[in-house]
Amino acid sequence: MVSKKPFECWDLLKYNRVQFDPLTETYGFSFYMSYLARWPEYVQKLETASGQIIGYIMGKAEGRDENWHGHVTCLTVRSDFRRCGMAGKLMSFLEDVSEAKNAFFVDLFDGFGVLFRRSG
């Protein structure tokens, strides 16, 4: 069984099995801490019953007026839990948080262009 919970500072010390995946972009502690401080409602983890972190999502709200939107900063799921709908569960969470903040859409930007944009 997997449950969705708020990501906490101490989780930075126990998420290595997710972070060391070659498909996961990694950041420094200060980056994660800044998101936890500024947008804590947008940072969630998936955890097994034994307490292992198997995935997480980080996002934020940004823009103004009709461009006010939710943004996916990073989303990753441990390789042995992929293709089970876990990323979709995390995306649904971020969309719900964004909608509660009256965002017009959610996007994912990779530095080359918008990869994903979904409006309600």
Secondary structure, DSSP 8 states (H G I E B T S, - for coil): -EEEEE--GGGGGS-HHHHTSTTS----HHHHHHHHHH-GGG-EEEEETTS-EEEEEEEEEE--GGG-EEEEEEEEE-GGGTTSSHHHHHHHHHHHHHHHTT-SEEEEE-SSSEEEEEE-
